[in-house]
Amino acid sequence: MKLLSKILNNIPNINRFERIWKIAQIDFKKRYYNDRLGLIWALLNPIMSVSVYYIVFTMIMNRVSEGIDNYALFIFSGLIFWIAFVEMLKKGMKTLISKSYLIENIKLNKIDLYLSICLSISMALIFNISAYLIMAKLFGVNYSYLLLYLPILILNIFLIGCGTSMILSVVLIHFRDINHIVDIAIKLGFWTSGIFFKAELILDKLPFVYYINPFVGIIENARNIALYNTCPNLVTMNLNVLIGIFIFIIGAIYVERFGHLACEKL
């Protein structure tokens, strides 16, 4: 753990943005390059998850996949965004604990740690999206200029994941049981985001979910762009970005005001 602080201390005149990028690079390499298969695991993880769910929902629960073409791609296009968010949330909320050695040894803005972690995960998300696009092309999916909307969805995941993790990381120091509550919330979000079925199946019975779970709109727009080659719902997209900005600002304020108090309890 102290290796990262030594590396950063040995780089003279490093500015804030270079530091964020350097931490993100190191974190990204540490996650994949220490394994024999390296970066391939970034692709294998969602593919194996998609394979399991595809088998379950097509062979055991066939009704769910009825009327959905390219069902494997349908799952893949939603799952990669959800996996990235959950990884940001779970890893980011432990930042003050796992990165305390950096806070103690380096004059570092705490928010930069969250930015670097979520940037690292966003890099993996971009890799997975690229792999998805190649796979989808092999299945005959056509693309257009609409792919230019994908960076907005990636930014949206970044803002929501980073902001939420900042808030929860401070709460975690004072209330360790938050881990269990987060796990329950993740399960609820997982099954109400329309990852395995069309969102209409939920929204017809629980229309309020559309307003409290931004991932319904994010995943729907991801499929419009990268699977159906249709224009995304711009109203939903803009609303979700505003929600992401709001969560990020609240998280940043929360860490600035209470982060030092949380660190004193470590």
C-alpha positions, -999 to 999 in steps of 0.1 A, spaced: 0 0 0 28 24 8 43 18 -27 18 43 -42 27 70 -18 64 65 -25 58 67 -62 38 100 -59 64 115 -35 92 107 -60 75 126 -88 86 163 -84 63 192 -92 33 169 -99 1 190 -102 -33 180 -90 -46 166 -123 -14 147 -130 -17 132 -95 -54 121 -101 -43 105 -135 -13 88 -120 -33 73 -91 -60 61 -116 -33 45 -138 -17 27 -109 -50 15 -96 -61 3 -131 -28 -16 -136 -30 -31 -101 -65 -44 -107 -56 -62 -140 -19 -64 -148 -10 -84 -117 -31 -113 -130 -18 -137 -157 -47 -129 -180 -44 -92 -172 -68 -69 -190 -87 -99 -204 -104 -102 -170 -120 -68 -175 -138 -84 -205 -143 -119 -191 -161 -108 -160 -191 -92 -177 -191 -119 -204 -193 -147 -179 -220 -129 -160 -240 -123 -192 -236 -160 -201 -250 -172 -168 -280 -148 -169 -286 -155 -206 -289 -193 -198 -312 -187 -169 -335 -162 -185 -337 -180 -219 -339 -216 -208 -355 -214 -174 -375 -182 -176 -381 -180 -213 -411 -155 -210 -387 -128 -199 -368 -128 -232 -398 -132 -255 -400 -104 -281 -364 -93 -275 -340 -97 -303 -303 -103 -296 -311 -110 -259 -275 -116 -250 -266 -82 -263 -296 -68 -245 -283 -80 -212 -247 -71 -220 -255 -35 -229 -272 -30 -195 -250 -51 -173 -217 -34 -182 -230 0 -170 -245 -15 -138 -212 -34 -130 -192 -1 -134 -215 18 -110 -215 -9 -84 -177 -12 -85 -174 26 -81 -198 25 -52 -183 -4 -33 -147 6 -39 -152 43 -35 -171 41 -2 -140 24 13 -117 51 1 -111 68 35 -102 34 50 -82 18 21 -63 50 11 -57 64 46 -19 59 41 -21 85 12 -40 110 32 -14 107 61 18 107 39 9 131 11 -7 165 10 -37 154 -10 -72 166 -16 -95 138 -4 -118 143 -34 -89 135 -57 -89 99 -44 -125 94 -53 -119 109 -87 -89 87 -94 -108 55 -83 -138 63 -105 -116 73 -134 -98 40 -132 -132 21 -133 -144 43 -161 -113 32 -181 -124 -4 -176 -160 6 -186 -147 21 -219 -128 -11 -226 -160 -31 -220 -181 -8 -242 -155 -12 -270 -156 -50 -266 -194 -49 -267 -195 -28 -298 -172 -52 -316 -193 -82 -305 -225 -64 -315 -211 -56 -349 -205 -93 -354 -242 -99 -346 -252 -75 -373 -260 -44 -352 -255 -12 -372 -241 20 -357 -243 57 -366 -233 91 -352 -255 82 -322 -225 66 -306 -213 101 -298 -239 101 -270 -221 72 -252 -195 95 -235 -225 113 -219 -237 80 -204 -201 72 -192 -199 107 -176 -233 101 -160 -221 68 -144 -190 86 -132 -209 114 -115 -235 92 -98 -209 66 -87 -183 91 -75 -209 113 -57 -226 84 -40 -194 68 -29 -182 101 -14 -213 103 8 -212 67 19 -175 67 27 -180 93 54 -211 75 67 -192 42 67 -167 54 93 -194 63 118 -219 36 109 -203 3 97 -236 -14 93 -242 8 62 -225 -20 42 -256 -42 47 -280 -14 37 -260 -7 6 -261 -44 -4 -299 -44 -1 -301 -11 -21 -279 -26 -48 -301 -57 -51 -332 -34 -54 -315 -13 -81 -303 -44 -99 -338 -58 -103 -355 -25 -110 -332 -11 -137 -344 -32 -166 -312 -51 -171 -329 -84 -180 -362 -72 -193 -378 -42 -209 -383 -14 -184 -420 -12 -192 -426 -45 -173 -417 -26 -141 -429 9 -150 -464 -3 -159 -469 -14 -123 -444 9 -105 -441 41 -126 -424 60 -98 -393 38 -102 -385 58 -134 -379 89 -112 -360 74 -83 -338 50 -103 -318 69 -129 -304 36 -143 -337 28 -159 -332 58 -182 -294 53 -185 -297 16 -196 -327 24 -219 -306 51 -236 -276 28 -238 -296 3 -257 -312 29 -280 -277 40 -290 -257 8 -291 -283 -19 -299 -313 -3 -317 -294 26 -334 -322 50 -325 -321 84 -309 -319 84 -271 -345 100 -249 -328 134 -246 -351 146 -218 -343 116 -197 -306 119 -206 -304 155 -195 -324 148 -164 -301 120 -154 -270 141 -160 -284 168 -137 -291 142 -111 -255 130 -114 -242 165 -110 -264 171 -80 -252 139 -63 -216 147 -71 -218 182 -57 -235 169 -25 -208 142 -22 -180 167 -26 -194 191 0 -200 162 24 -164 150 21 -150 186 24 -170 192 56 -169 159 73 -141 139 57 -115 151 82 -137 142 111 -141 107 97 -104 103 92 -98 112 129 -118 82 139 -97 57 118 
